[in-house]
Structures are given as structure tokens and as C-alpha cells.
């Protein structure tokens, strides 16, 4: 069991604005065949839609070890 304390603070810090900032960097260095997908993800993040950097690890935990991550 893994307990993520103060996860709401992490959710805010890793929300859509930070996701957009991250994707801006990814877009500059990704393979040309991925640019359209990354640009689409970036456009969604800029408008507050789509998964965030917070969502990625939580989805991985749930997919690999359901119920092992406890958000507090």
C-alpha cells in the first residue's frame, strides 16, 4: 500500500497549467510523427481538458496494482 498524503496539493501543482508547460517542452523535441498528437494534447491542456501530470502516475498505479494507492 502506498499513501499519497496531501495529494490535493500535488493535484493542483500538477494540473493543466503544468501539464501544458511540460507538453510545450515535449513538442520541441518529440519525433516528427508524434508532433500532431502532442500538439493536440497541448491544446487540450491549455483549455483545462484532458489528463494531467497528476493523472498519469495515479492511472499507472490503478492499472498495475488496483487499490494500492491511497490518496489522503
Predicted model as a PDB file, atoms N, CA, C, CB and O in Angstrom, pLDDT in the B-factor column:
MODEL        1                                                                  
ATOM      1  N   UNK A   1       0.848  -1.170   0.000  1.00 88.00           N  
ATOM      2  CA  UNK A   1       0.000   0.000   0.000  1.00 88.00           C  
ATOM      3  C   UNK A   1       0.900   1.241   0.000  1.00 88.00           C  
ATOM      4  CB  UNK A   1      -0.968  -0.006   1.227  1.00 88.00           C  
ATOM      5  O   UNK A   1       1.874   1.319   0.749  1.00 88.00           O  
ATOM      6  N   UNK A   2       0.559   2.193  -0.841  1.00 91.00           N  
ATOM      7  CA  UNK A   2       1.258   3.474  -0.886  1.00 91.00           C  
ATOM      8  C   UNK A   2       0.251   4.556  -0.547  1.00 91.00           C  
ATOM      9  CB  UNK A   2       1.919   3.729  -2.287  1.00 91.00           C  
ATOM     10  O   UNK A   2      -0.840   4.605  -1.114  1.00 91.00           O  
ATOM     11  N   UNK A   3       0.624   5.420   0.380  1.00 95.00           N  
ATOM     12  CA  UNK A   3      -0.251   6.502   0.797  1.00 95.00           C  
ATOM     13  C   UNK A   3       0.327   7.825   0.304  1.00 95.00           C  
ATOM     14  CB  UNK A   3      -0.429   6.513   2.339  1.00 95.00           C  
ATOM     15  O   UNK A   3       1.455   8.181   0.645  1.00 95.00           O  
ATOM     16  N   UNK A   4      -0.436   8.542  -0.487  1.00 95.00           N  
ATOM     17  CA  UNK A   4      -0.022   9.840  -1.017  1.00 95.00           C  
ATOM     18  C   UNK A   4      -0.725  10.903  -0.190  1.00 95.00           C  
ATOM     19  CB  UNK A   4      -0.361   9.985  -2.554  1.00 95.00           C  
ATOM     20  O   UNK A   4      -1.902  11.199  -0.396  1.00 95.00           O  
ATOM     21  N   UNK A   5       0.023  11.471   0.750  1.00 95.00           N  
ATOM     22  CA  UNK A   5      -0.546  12.485   1.641  1.00 95.00           C  
ATOM     23  C   UNK A   5      -0.566  13.843   0.959  1.00 95.00           C  
ATOM     24  CB  UNK A   5       0.249  12.563   2.954  1.00 95.00           C  
ATOM     25  O   UNK A   5       0.273  14.131   0.106  1.00 95.00           O  
ATOM     26  N   UNK A   6      -1.503  14.653   1.331  1.00 94.00           N  
ATOM     27  CA  UNK A   6      -1.674  15.993   0.755  1.00 94.00           C  
ATOM     28  C   UNK A   6      -1.740  15.930  -0.772  1.00 94.00           C  
ATOM     29  CB  UNK A   6      -0.521  16.919   1.196  1.00 94.00           C  
ATOM     30  O   UNK A   6      -1.183  16.780  -1.466  1.00 94.00           O  
ATOM     31  N   UNK A   7      -2.419  14.921  -1.272  1.00 96.00           N  
ATOM     32  CA  UNK A   7      -2.468  14.731  -2.725  1.00 96.00           C  
ATOM     33  C   UNK A   7      -3.177  15.879  -3.442  1.00 96.00           C  
ATOM     34  CB  UNK A   7      -3.163  13.422  -3.052  1.00 96.00           C  
ATOM     35  O   UNK A   7      -2.913  16.118  -4.620  1.00 96.00           O  
ATOM     36  N   UNK A   8      -4.063  16.588  -2.763  1.00 97.00           N  
ATOM     37  CA  UNK A   8      -4.744  17.707  -3.414  1.00 97.00           C  
ATOM     38  C   UNK A   8      -3.759  18.817  -3.777  1.00 97.00           C  
ATOM     39  CB  UNK A   8      -5.848  18.260  -2.503  1.00 97.00           C  
ATOM     40  O   UNK A   8      -3.913  19.478  -4.803  1.00 97.00           O  
ATOM     41  N   UNK A   9      -2.758  19.017  -2.943  1.00 97.00           N  
ATOM     42  CA  UNK A   9      -1.712  19.991  -3.261  1.00 97.00           C  
ATOM     43  C   UNK A   9      -0.949  19.542  -4.516  1.00 97.00           C  
ATOM     44  CB  UNK A   9      -0.735  20.164  -2.057  1.00 97.00           C  
ATOM     45  O   UNK A   9      -0.644  20.353  -5.390  1.00 97.00           O  
ATOM     46  N   UNK A  10      -0.651  18.253  -4.588  1.00 96.00           N  
ATOM     47  CA  UNK A  10       0.019  17.710  -5.769  1.00 96.00           C  
ATOM     48  C   UNK A  10      -0.877  17.804  -6.995  1.00 96.00           C  
ATOM     49  CB  UNK A  10       0.432  16.255  -5.531  1.00 96.00           C  
ATOM     50  O   UNK A  10      -0.401  18.111  -8.087  1.00 96.00           O  
ATOM     51  N   UNK A  11      -2.158  17.544  -6.827  1.00 97.00           N  
ATOM     52  CA  UNK A  11      -3.109  17.624  -7.943  1.00 97.00           C  
ATOM     53  C   UNK A  11      -3.125  19.044  -8.521  1.00 97.00           C  
ATOM     54  CB  UNK A  11      -4.538  17.211  -7.478  1.00 97.00           C  
ATOM     55  O   UNK A  11      -3.152  19.225  -9.738  1.00 97.00           O  
ATOM     56  N   UNK A  12      -3.107  20.043  -7.640  1.00 97.00           N  
ATOM     57  CA  UNK A  12      -3.089  21.439  -8.111  1.00 97.00           C  
ATOM     58  C   UNK A  12      -1.761  21.759  -8.808  1.00 97.00           C  
ATOM     59  CB  UNK A  12      -3.318  22.417  -6.925  1.00 97.00           C  
ATOM     60  O   UNK A  12      -1.748  22.363  -9.881  1.00 97.00           O  
ATOM     61  N   UNK A  13      -0.659  21.354  -8.198  1.00 98.00           N  
ATOM     62  CA  UNK A  13       0.664  21.659  -8.760  1.00 98.00           C  
ATOM     63  C   UNK A  13       0.909  20.952 -10.093  1.00 98.00           C  
ATOM     64  CB  UNK A  13       1.750  21.268  -7.769  1.00 98.00           C  
ATOM     65  O   UNK A  13       1.638  21.457 -10.947  1.00 98.00           O  
ATOM     66  N   UNK A  14       0.305  19.797 -10.260  1.00 98.00           N  
ATOM     67  CA  UNK A  14       0.500  19.004 -11.482  1.00 98.00           C  
ATOM     68  C   UNK A  14      -0.741  19.042 -12.373  1.00 98.00           C  
ATOM     69  CB  UNK A  14       0.842  17.549 -11.125  1.00 98.00           C  
ATOM     70  O   UNK A  14      -1.014  18.099 -13.115  1.00 98.00           O  
ATOM     71  N   UNK A  15      -1.480  20.135 -12.289  1.00 98.00           N  
ATOM     72  CA  UNK A  15      -2.711  20.282 -13.054  1.00 98.00           C  
ATOM     73  C   UNK A  15      -2.465  20.696 -14.501  1.00 98.00           C  
ATOM     74  CB  UNK A  15      -3.604  21.289 -12.388  1.00 98.00           C  
ATOM     75  O   UNK A  15      -1.366  20.538 -15.034  1.00 98.00           O  
ATOM     76  N   UNK A  16      -3.501  21.221 -15.113  1.00 98.00           N  
ATOM     77  CA  UNK A  16      -3.437  21.558 -16.540  1.00 98.00           C  
ATOM     78  C   UNK A  16      -2.379  22.602 -16.890  1.00 98.00           C  
ATOM     79  CB  UNK A  16      -4.773  22.051 -16.993  1.00 98.00           C  
ATOM     80  O   UNK A  16      -1.722  22.446 -17.919  1.00 98.00           O  
ATOM     81  N   UNK A  17      -2.174  23.657 -16.098  1.00 98.00           N  
ATOM     82  CA  UNK A  17      -1.119  24.613 -16.459  1.00 98.00           C  
ATOM     83  C   UNK A  17       0.274  23.967 -16.501  1.00 98.00           C  
ATOM     84  CB  UNK A  17      -1.113  25.773 -15.467  1.00 98.00           C  
ATOM     85  O   UNK A  17       1.047  24.215 -17.426  1.00 98.00           O  
ATOM     86  N   UNK A  18       0.583  23.152 -15.514  1.00 98.00           N  
ATOM     87  CA  UNK A  18       1.889  22.484 -15.501  1.00 98.00           C  
ATOM     88  C   UNK A  18       1.975  21.430 -16.600  1.00 98.00           C  
ATOM     89  CB  UNK A  18       2.148  21.837 -14.131  1.00 98.00           C  
ATOM     90  O   UNK A  18       3.038  21.229 -17.186  1.00 98.00           O  
ATOM     91  N   UNK A  19       0.875  20.765 -16.878  1.00 98.00           N  
ATOM     92  CA  UNK A  19       0.839  19.783 -17.965  1.00 98.00           C  
ATOM     93  C   UNK A  19       1.111  20.481 -19.293  1.00 98.00           C  
ATOM     94  CB  UNK A  19      -0.531  19.046 -18.006  1.00 98.00           C  
ATOM     95  O   UNK A  19       1.865  19.966 -20.119  1.00 98.00           O  
ATOM     96  N   UNK A  20       0.504  21.651 -19.506  1.00 98.00           N  
ATOM     97  CA  UNK A  20       0.738  22.411 -20.744  1.00 98.00           C  
ATOM     98  C   UNK A  20       2.203  22.824 -20.843  1.00 98.00           C  
ATOM     99  CB  UNK A  20      -0.175  23.663 -20.801  1.00 98.00           C  
ATOM    100  O   UNK A  20       2.806  22.708 -21.910  1.00 98.00           O  
ATOM    101  N   UNK A  21       2.781  23.303 -19.747  1.00 98.00           N  
ATOM    102  CA  UNK A  21       4.197  23.698 -19.753  1.00 98.00           C  
ATOM    103  C   UNK A  21       5.084  22.517 -20.125  1.00 98.00           C  
ATOM    104  CB  UNK A  21       4.611  24.258 -18.376  1.00 98.00           C  
ATOM    105  O   UNK A  21       6.016  22.652 -20.917  1.00 98.00           O  
ATOM    106  N   UNK A  22       4.786  21.368 -19.550  1.00 98.00           N  
ATOM    107  CA  UNK A  22       5.548  20.153 -19.837  1.00 98.00           C  
ATOM    108  C   UNK A  22       5.411  19.768 -21.315  1.00 98.00           C  
ATOM    109  CB  UNK A  22       5.072  18.992 -18.933  1.00 98.00           C  
ATOM    110  O   UNK A  22       6.404  19.454 -21.972  1.00 98.00           O  
ATOM    111  N   UNK A  23       4.196  19.792 -21.825  1.00 98.00           N  
ATOM    112  CA  UNK A  23       3.961  19.397 -23.213  1.00 98.00           C  
ATOM    113  C   UNK A  23       4.595  20.373 -24.204  1.00 98.00           C  
ATOM    114  CB  UNK A  23       2.467  19.294 -23.478  1.00 98.00           C  
ATOM    115  O   UNK A  23       4.973  19.968 -25.303  1.00 98.00           O  
ATOM    116  N   UNK A  24       4.718  21.647 -23.837  1.00 98.00           N  
ATOM    117  CA  UNK A  24       5.415  22.602 -24.698  1.00 98.00           C  
ATOM    118  C   UNK A  24       6.855  22.150 -24.920  1.00 98.00           C  
ATOM    119  CB  UNK A  24       5.382  24.022 -24.082  1.00 98.00           C  
ATOM    120  O   UNK A  24       7.372  22.224 -26.035  1.00 98.00           O  
ATOM    121  N   UNK A  25       7.497  21.684 -23.856  1.00 98.00           N  
ATOM    122  CA  UNK A  25       8.859  21.165 -23.983  1.00 98.00           C  
ATOM    123  C   UNK A  25       8.913  19.878 -24.785  1.00 98.00           C  
ATOM    124  CB  UNK A  25       9.456  20.933 -22.617  1.00 98.00           C  
ATOM    125  O   UNK A  25       9.804  19.690 -25.613  1.00 98.00           O  
ATOM    126  N   UNK A  26       7.961  18.997 -24.538  1.00 98.00           N  
ATOM    127  CA  UNK A  26       7.915  17.733 -25.276  1.00 98.00           C  
ATOM    128  C   UNK A  26       7.753  18.004 -26.769  1.00 98.00           C  
ATOM    129  CB  UNK A  26       6.761  16.839 -24.761  1.00 98.00           C  
ATOM    130  O   UNK A  26       8.384  17.349 -27.597  1.00 98.00           O  
ATOM    131  N   UNK A  27       6.917  18.959 -27.102  1.00 98.00           N  
ATOM    132  CA  UNK A  27       6.644  19.271 -28.506  1.00 98.00           C  
ATOM    133  C   UNK A  27       7.912  19.705 -29.240  1.00 98.00           C  
ATOM    134  CB  UNK A  27       5.582  20.367 -28.608  1.00 98.00           C  
ATOM    135  O   UNK A  27       8.052  19.438 -30.434  1.00 98.00           O  
ATOM    136  N   UNK A  28       8.828  20.364 -28.552  1.00 97.00           N  
ATOM    137  CA  UNK A  28      10.054  20.835 -29.208  1.00 97.00           C  
ATOM    138  C   UNK A  28      11.046  19.717 -29.499  1.00 97.00           C  
ATOM    139  CB  UNK A  28      10.721  21.877 -28.352  1.00 97.00           C  
ATOM    140  O   UNK A  28      11.946  19.885 -30.322  1.00 97.00           O  
ATOM    141  N   UNK A  29      10.888  18.579 -28.832  1.00 97.00           N  
ATOM    142  CA  UNK A  29      11.894  17.528 -29.007  1.00 97.00           C  
ATOM    143  C   UNK A  29      11.323  16.155 -29.376  1.00 97.00           C  
ATOM    144  CB  UNK A  29      12.688  17.398 -27.750  1.00 97.00           C  
ATOM    145  O   UNK A  29      12.074  15.186 -29.485  1.00 97.00           O  
ATOM    146  N   UNK A  30      10.023  16.064 -29.566  1.00 97.00           N  
ATOM    147  CA  UNK A  30       9.448  14.762 -29.889  1.00 97.00           C  
ATOM    148  C   UNK A  30       9.694  14.406 -31.356  1.00 97.00           C  
ATOM    149  CB  UNK A  30       7.942  14.752 -29.585  1.00 97.00           C  
ATOM    150  O   UNK A  30      10.013  15.268 -32.174  1.00 97.00           O  
ATOM    151  N   UNK A  31       9.545  13.160 -31.660  1.00 98.00           N  
ATOM    152  CA  UNK A  31       9.695  12.671 -33.033  1.00 98.00           C  
ATOM    153  C   UNK A  31       8.638  13.332 -33.911  1.00 98.00           C  
ATOM    154  CB  UNK A  31       9.573  11.113 -33.095  1.00 98.00           C  
ATOM    155  O   UNK A  31       7.503  13.524 -33.475  1.00 98.00           O  
ATOM    156  N   UNK A  32       8.998  13.678 -35.132  1.00 97.00           N  
ATOM    157  CA  UNK A  32       8.024  14.345 -36.013  1.00 97.00           C  
ATOM    158  C   UNK A  32       6.704  13.599 -36.172  1.00 97.00           C  
ATOM    159  CB  UNK A  32       8.630  14.539 -37.363  1.00 97.00           C  
ATOM    160  O   UNK A  32       5.662  14.226 -36.362  1.00 97.00           O  
ATOM    161  N   UNK A  33       6.732  12.297 -36.098  1.00 98.00           N  
ATOM    162  CA  UNK A  33       5.479  11.538 -36.245  1.00 98.00           C  
ATOM    163  C   UNK A  33       4.572  11.683 -35.033  1.00 98.00           C  
ATOM    164  CB  UNK A  33       5.782  10.066 -36.477  1.00 98.00           C  
ATOM    165  O   UNK A  33       3.394  11.332 -35.111  1.00 98.00           O  
ATOM    166  N   UNK A  34       5.085  12.191 -33.911  1.00 98.00           N  
ATOM    167  CA  UNK A  34       4.289  12.367 -32.696  1.00 98.00           C  
ATOM    168  C   UNK A  34       3.823  13.809 -32.494  1.00 98.00           C  
ATOM    169  CB  UNK A  34       5.089  11.923 -31.492  1.00 98.00           C  
ATOM    170  O   UNK A  34       3.028  14.079 -31.594  1.00 98.00           O  
ATOM    171  N   UNK A  35       4.306  14.728 -33.315  1.00 98.00           N  
ATOM    172  CA  UNK A  35       4.020  16.149 -33.082  1.00 98.00           C  
ATOM    173  C   UNK A  35       2.529  16.476 -33.105  1.00 98.00           C  
ATOM    174  CB  UNK A  35       4.726  16.986 -34.117  1.00 98.00           C  
ATOM    175  O   UNK A  35       2.060  17.268 -32.288  1.00 98.00           O  
ATOM    176  N   UNK A  36       1.794  15.887 -34.013  1.00 98.00           N  
ATOM    177  CA  UNK A  36       0.363  16.192 -34.084  1.00 98.00           C  
ATOM    178  C   UNK A  36      -0.359  15.763 -32.812  1.00 98.00           C  
ATOM    179  CB  UNK A  36      -0.267  15.506 -35.299  1.00 98.00           C  
ATOM    180  O   UNK A  36      -1.187  16.505 -32.284  1.00 98.00           O  
ATOM    181  N   UNK A  37      -0.048  14.572 -32.323  1.00 98.00           N  
ATOM    182  CA  UNK A  37      -0.686  14.079 -31.094  1.00 98.00           C  
ATOM    183  C   UNK A  37      -0.310  14.952 -29.904  1.00 98.00           C  
ATOM    184  CB  UNK A  37      -0.283  12.616 -30.822  1.00 98.00           C  
ATOM    185  O   UNK A  37      -1.170  15.319 -29.103  1.00 98.00           O  
ATOM    186  N   UNK A  38       0.983  15.289 -29.788  1.00 98.00           N  
ATOM    187  CA  UNK A  38       1.423  16.122 -28.671  1.00 98.00           C  
ATOM    188  C   UNK A  38       0.791  17.511 -28.769  1.00 98.00           C  
ATOM    189  CB  UNK A  38       2.967  16.231 -28.646  1.00 98.00           C  
ATOM    190  O   UNK A  38       0.383  18.072 -27.752  1.00 98.00           O  
ATOM    191  N   UNK A  39       0.702  18.070 -29.971  1.00 98.00           N  
ATOM    192  CA  UNK A  39       0.071  19.381 -30.155  1.00 98.00           C  
ATOM    193  C   UNK A  39      -1.406  19.329 -29.751  1.00 98.00           C  
ATOM    194  CB  UNK A  39       0.208  19.845 -31.627  1.00 98.00           C  
ATOM    195  O   UNK A  39      -1.919  20.273 -29.150  1.00 98.00           O  
ATOM    196  N   UNK A  40      -2.076  18.246 -30.074  1.00 98.00           N  
ATOM    197  CA  UNK A  40      -3.476  18.084 -29.665  1.00 98.00           C  
ATOM    198  C   UNK A  40      -3.590  18.009 -28.145  1.00 98.00           C  
ATOM    199  CB  UNK A  40      -4.084  16.820 -30.303  1.00 98.00           C  
ATOM    200  O   UNK A  40      -4.458  18.648 -27.551  1.00 98.00           O  
ATOM    201  N   UNK A  41      -2.710  17.228 -27.519  1.00 98.00           N  
ATOM    202  CA  UNK A  41      -2.707  17.123 -26.051  1.00 98.00           C  
ATOM    203  C   UNK A  41      -2.432  18.488 -25.423  1.00 98.00           C  
ATOM    204  CB  UNK A  41      -1.649  16.091 -25.575  1.00 98.00           C  
ATOM    205  O   UNK A  41      -3.052  18.857 -24.426  1.00 98.00           O  
ATOM    206  N   UNK A  42      -1.506  19.228 -26.008  1.00 98.00           N  
ATOM    207  CA  UNK A  42      -1.170  20.559 -25.507  1.00 98.00           C  
ATOM    208  C   UNK A  42      -2.371  21.497 -25.614  1.00 98.00           C  
ATOM    209  CB  UNK A  42       0.028  21.138 -26.279  1.00 98.00           C  
ATOM    210  O   UNK A  42      -2.668  22.239 -24.678  1.00 98.00           O  
ATOM    211  N   UNK A  43      -3.050  21.465 -26.739  1.00 98.00           N  
ATOM    212  CA  UNK A  43      -4.226  22.326 -26.921  1.00 98.00           C  
ATOM    213  C   UNK A  43      -5.294  22.004 -25.878  1.00 98.00           C  
ATOM    214  CB  UNK A  43      -4.806  22.160 -28.344  1.00 98.00           C  
ATOM    215  O   UNK A  43      -5.924  22.912 -25.335  1.00 98.00           O  
ATOM    216  N   UNK A  44      -5.498  20.723 -25.597  1.00 98.00           N  
ATOM    217  CA  UNK A  44      -6.478  20.335 -24.575  1.00 98.00           C  
ATOM    218  C   UNK A  44      -6.044  20.824 -23.200  1.00 98.00           C  
ATOM    219  CB  UNK A  44      -6.667  18.806 -24.557  1.00 98.00           C  
ATOM    220  O   UNK A  44      -6.855  21.368 -22.451  1.00 98.00           O  
ATOM    221  N   UNK A  45      -4.775  20.637 -22.863  1.00 98.00           N  
ATOM    222  CA  UNK A  45      -4.280  21.061 -21.550  1.00 98.00           C  
ATOM    223  C   UNK A  45      -4.427  22.570 -21.373  1.00 98.00           C  
ATOM    224  CB  UNK A  45      -2.808  20.650 -21.371  1.00 98.00           C  
ATOM    225  O   UNK A  45      -4.776  23.044 -20.291  1.00 98.00           O  
ATOM    226  N   UNK A  46      -4.163  23.311 -22.428  1.00 98.00           N  
ATOM    227  CA  UNK A  46      -4.281  24.782 -22.345  1.00 98.00           C  
ATOM    228  C   UNK A  46      -5.713  25.234 -22.076  1.00 98.00           C  
ATOM    229  CB  UNK A  46      -3.782  25.424 -23.639  1.00 98.00           C  
ATOM    230  O   UNK A  46      -5.931  26.323 -21.545  1.00 98.00           O  
ATOM    231  N   UNK A  47      -6.680  24.410 -22.437  1.00 98.00           N  
ATOM    232  CA  UNK A  47      -8.089  24.760 -22.188  1.00 98.00           C  
ATOM    233  C   UNK A  47      -8.661  24.014 -20.986  1.00 98.00           C  
ATOM    234  CB  UNK A  47      -8.934  24.457 -23.425  1.00 98.00           C  
ATOM    235  O   UNK A  47      -9.874  24.005 -20.774  1.00 98.00           O  
ATOM    236  N   UNK A  48      -7.784  23.388 -20.200  1.00 98.00           N  
ATOM    237  CA  UNK A  48      -8.229  22.722 -18.979  1.00 98.00           C  
ATOM    238  C   UNK A  48      -8.900  21.387 -19.201  1.00 98.00           C  
ATOM    239  CB  UNK A  48      -9.155  23.600 -18.253  1.00 98.00           C  
ATOM    240  O   UNK A  48      -9.700  20.944 -18.376  1.00 98.00           O  
ATOM    241  N   UNK A  49      -8.580  20.739 -20.314  1.00 98.00           N  
ATOM    242  CA  UNK A  49      -9.180  19.433 -20.607  1.00 98.00           C  
ATOM    243  C   UNK A  49      -8.077  18.383 -20.721  1.00 98.00           C  
ATOM    244  CB  UNK A  49     -10.025  19.487 -21.917  1.00 98.00           C  
ATOM    245  O   UNK A  49      -6.901  18.705 -20.885  1.00 98.00           O  
ATOM    246  N   UNK A  50      -8.484  17.144 -20.631  1.00 97.00           N  
ATOM    247  CA  UNK A  50      -7.555  16.025 -20.799  1.00 97.00           C  
ATOM    248  C   UNK A  50      -6.828  15.674 -19.520  1.00 97.00           C  
ATOM    249  CB  UNK A  50      -6.551  16.342 -21.870  1.00 97.00           C  
ATOM    250  O   UNK A  50      -6.967  16.360 -18.507  1.00 97.00           O  
ATOM    251  N   UNK A  51      -6.048  14.600 -19.566  1.00 97.00           N  
ATOM    252  CA  UNK A  51      -5.320  14.157 -18.380  1.00 97.00           C  
ATOM    253  C   UNK A  51      -4.204  15.129 -18.010  1.00 97.00           C  
ATOM    254  CB  UNK A  51      -4.744  12.766 -18.605  1.00 97.00           C  
ATOM    255  O   UNK A  51      -3.674  15.851 -18.854  1.00 97.00           O  
ATOM    256  N   UNK A  52      -3.870  15.123 -16.741  1.00 98.00           N  
ATOM    257  CA  UNK A  52      -2.808  15.988 -16.224  1.00 98.00           C  
ATOM    258  C   UNK A  52      -1.617  15.146 -15.793  1.00 98.00           C  
ATOM    259  CB  UNK A  52      -3.321  16.843 -15.041  1.00 98.00           C  
ATOM    260  O   UNK A  52      -1.675  13.916 -15.780  1.00 98.00           O  
ATOM    261  N   UNK A  53      -0.539  15.833 -15.443  1.00 98.00           N  
ATOM    262  CA  UNK A  53       0.636  15.124 -14.938  1.00 98.00           C  
ATOM    263  C   UNK A  53       0.315  14.382 -13.640  1.00 98.00           C  
ATOM    264  CB  UNK A  53       1.795  16.106 -14.712  1.00 98.00           C  
ATOM    265  O   UNK A  53       0.968  13.391 -13.313  1.00 98.00           O  
ATOM    266  N   UNK A  54      -0.673  14.852 -12.913  1.00 98.00           N  
ATOM    267  CA  UNK A  54      -1.097  14.136 -11.708  1.00 98.00           C  
ATOM    268  C   UNK A  54      -1.796  12.833 -12.072  1.00 98.00           C  
ATOM    269  CB  UNK A  54      -2.027  15.016 -10.857  1.00 98.00           C  
ATOM    270  O   UNK A  54      -1.630  11.824 -11.388  1.00 98.00           O  
ATOM    271  N   UNK A  55      -2.566  12.853 -13.134  1.00 97.00           N  
ATOM    272  CA  UNK A  55      -3.338  11.674 -13.525  1.00 97.00           C  
ATOM    273  C   UNK A  55      -2.461  10.505 -13.965  1.00 97.00           C  
ATOM    274  CB  UNK A  55      -4.286  12.034 -14.635  1.00 97.00           C  
ATOM    275  O   UNK A  55      -2.809   9.350 -13.723  1.00 97.00           O  
ATOM    276  N   UNK A  56      -1.335  10.789 -14.606  1.00 94.00           N  
ATOM    277  CA  UNK A  56      -0.518   9.711 -15.162  1.00 94.00           C  
ATOM    278  C   UNK A  56      -0.053   8.696 -14.110  1.00 94.00           C  
ATOM    279  CB  UNK A  56       0.684  10.298 -15.856  1.00 94.00           C  
ATOM    280  O   UNK A  56      -0.278   7.500 -14.298  1.00 94.00           O  
ATOM    281  N   UNK A  57       0.585   9.120 -13.014  1.00 93.00           N  
ATOM    282  CA  UNK A  57       1.021   8.097 -12.042  1.00 93.00           C  
ATOM    283  C   UNK A  57      -0.146   7.405 -11.347  1.00 93.00           C  
ATOM    284  CB  UNK A  57       1.922   8.728 -10.995  1.00 93.00           C  
ATOM    285  O   UNK A  57      -0.070   6.215 -11.041  1.00 93.00           O  
ATOM    286  N   UNK A  58      -1.237   8.152 -11.095  1.00 94.00           N  
ATOM    287  CA  UNK A  58      -2.366   7.503 -10.428  1.00 94.00           C  
ATOM    288  C   UNK A  58      -2.996   6.440 -11.329  1.00 94.00           C  
ATOM    289  CB  UNK A  58      -3.419   8.545 -10.024  1.00 94.00           C  
ATOM    290  O   UNK A  58      -3.404   5.383 -10.849  1.00 94.00           O  
ATOM    291  N   UNK A  59      -3.075   6.715 -12.621  1.00 94.00           N  
ATOM    292  CA  UNK A  59      -3.609   5.720 -13.561  1.00 94.00           C  
ATOM    293  C   UNK A  59      -2.685   4.506 -13.669  1.00 94.00           C  
ATOM    294  CB  UNK A  59      -3.809   6.351 -14.951  1.00 94.00           C  
ATOM    295  O   UNK A  59      -3.155   3.375 -13.788  1.00 94.00           O  
ATOM    296  N   UNK A  60      -1.391   4.738 -13.628  1.00 94.00           N  
ATOM    297  CA  UNK A  60      -0.440   3.615 -13.684  1.00 94.00           C  
ATOM    298  C   UNK A  60      -0.625   2.727 -12.455  1.00 94.00           C  
ATOM    299  CB  UNK A  60       1.032   4.132 -13.766  1.00 94.00           C  
ATOM    300  O   UNK A  60      -0.702   1.504 -12.572  1.00 94.00           O  
ATOM    301  N   UNK A  61      -0.697   3.347 -11.282  1.00 91.00           N  
ATOM    302  CA  UNK A  61      -0.904   2.550 -10.066  1.00 91.00           C  
ATOM    303  C   UNK A  61      -2.186   1.741 -10.159  1.00 91.00           C  
ATOM    304  CB  UNK A  61      -0.946   3.453  -8.827  1.00 91.00           C  
ATOM    305  O   UNK A  61      -2.184   0.543  -9.877  1.00 91.00           O  
ATOM    306  N   UNK A  62      -3.261   2.371 -10.545  1.00 93.00           N  
ATOM    307  CA  UNK A  62      -4.539   1.664 -10.614  1.00 93.00           C  
ATOM    308  C   UNK A  62      -4.501   0.552 -11.658  1.00 93.00           C  
ATOM    309  CB  UNK A  62      -5.672   2.642 -10.932  1.00 93.00           C  
ATOM    310  O   UNK A  62      -5.110  -0.500 -11.463  1.00 93.00           O  
ATOM    311  N   UNK A  63      -3.803   0.772 -12.746  1.00 94.00           N  
ATOM    312  CA  UNK A  63      -3.720  -0.245 -13.785  1.00 94.00           C  
ATOM    313  C   UNK A  63      -2.856  -1.426 -13.394  1.00 94.00           C  
ATOM    314  CB  UNK A  63      -3.194   0.358 -15.043  1.00 94.00           C  
ATOM    315  O   UNK A  63      -3.143  -2.566 -13.762  1.00 94.00           O  
ATOM    316  N   UNK A  64      -1.788  -1.150 -12.643  1.00 94.00           N  
ATOM    317  CA  UNK A  64      -0.844  -2.209 -12.289  1.00 94.00           C  
ATOM    318  C   UNK A  64      -1.193  -2.890 -10.964  1.00 94.00           C  
ATOM    319  CB  UNK A  64       0.558  -1.642 -12.215  1.00 94.00           C  
ATOM    320  O   UNK A  64      -1.103  -4.111 -10.839  1.00 94.00           O  
ATOM    321  N   UNK A  65      -1.587  -2.090  -9.986  1.00 93.00           N  
ATOM    322  CA  UNK A  65      -1.883  -2.635  -8.655  1.00 93.00           C  
ATOM    323  C   UNK A  65      -3.160  -1.966  -8.132  1.00 93.00           C  
ATOM    324  CB  UNK A  65      -0.676  -2.406  -7.660  1.00 93.00           C  
ATOM    325  O   UNK A  65      -3.085  -1.079  -7.281  1.00 93.00           O  
ATOM    326  N   UNK A  66      -4.311  -2.374  -8.622  1.00 93.00           N  
ATOM    327  CA  UNK A  66      -5.560  -1.712  -8.213  1.00 93.00           C  
ATOM    328  C   UNK A  66      -5.724  -1.661  -6.702  1.00 93.00           C  
ATOM    329  CB  UNK A  66      -6.752  -2.425  -8.825  1.00 93.00           C  
ATOM    330  O   UNK A  66      -5.546  -2.657  -6.000  1.00 93.00           O  
ATOM    331  N   UNK A  67      -6.067  -0.475  -6.226  1.00 91.00           N  
ATOM    332  CA  UNK A  67      -6.303  -0.289  -4.796  1.00 91.00           C  
ATOM    333  C   UNK A  67      -5.059  -0.076  -3.959  1.00 91.00           C  
ATOM    334  CB  UNK A  67      -7.022  -1.451  -4.272  1.00 91.00           C  
ATOM    335  O   UNK A  67      -5.166   0.124  -2.749  1.00 91.00           O  
ATOM    336  N   UNK A  68      -3.870  -0.112  -4.572  1.00 91.00           N  
ATOM    337  CA  UNK A  68      -2.632   0.027  -3.799  1.00 91.00           C  
ATOM    338  C   UNK A  68      -2.307   1.475  -3.456  1.00 91.00           C  
ATOM    339  CB  UNK A  68      -1.481  -0.575  -4.565  1.00 91.00           C  
ATOM    340  O   UNK A  68      -1.563   1.730  -2.509  1.00 91.00           O  
ATOM    341  N   UNK A  69      -2.849   2.421  -4.206  1.00 94.00           N  
ATOM    342  CA  UNK A  69      -2.573   3.829  -3.959  1.00 94.00           C  
ATOM    343  C   UNK A  69      -3.714   4.431  -3.158  1.00 94.00           C  
ATOM    344  CB  UNK A  69      -2.370   4.596  -5.283  1.00 94.00           C  
ATOM    345  O   UNK A  69      -4.872   4.400  -3.575  1.00 94.00           O  
ATOM    346  N   UNK A  70      -3.372   4.970  -2.018  1.00 94.00           N  
ATOM    347  CA  UNK A  70      -4.360   5.604  -1.149  1.00 94.00           C  
ATOM    348  C   UNK A  70      -4.100   7.107  -1.145  1.00 94.00           C  
ATOM    349  CB  UNK A  70      -4.301   5.017   0.303  1.00 94.00           C  
ATOM    350  O   UNK A  70      -3.049   7.559  -0.692  1.00 94.00           O  
ATOM    351  N   UNK A  71      -5.067   7.884  -1.654  1.00 94.00           N  
ATOM    352  CA  UNK A  71      -4.942   9.331  -1.691  1.00 94.00           C  
ATOM    353  C   UNK A  71      -5.520   9.918  -0.418  1.00 94.00           C  
ATOM    354  CB  UNK A  71      -5.645   9.917  -2.930  1.00 94.00           C  
ATOM    355  O   UNK A  71      -6.682   9.680  -0.090  1.00 94.00           O  
ATOM    356  N   UNK A  72      -4.722  10.675   0.291  1.00 93.00           N  
ATOM    357  CA  UNK A  72      -5.138  11.273   1.583  1.00 93.00           C  
ATOM    358  C   UNK A  72      -5.069  12.772   1.514  1.00 93.00           C  
ATOM    359  CB  UNK A  72      -4.258  10.767   2.742  1.00 93.00           C  
ATOM    360  O   UNK A  72      -5.377  13.450   2.494  1.00 93.00           O  
TER     361      UNK A  72                                                      
ENDMDL                                                                          
END                                                                             
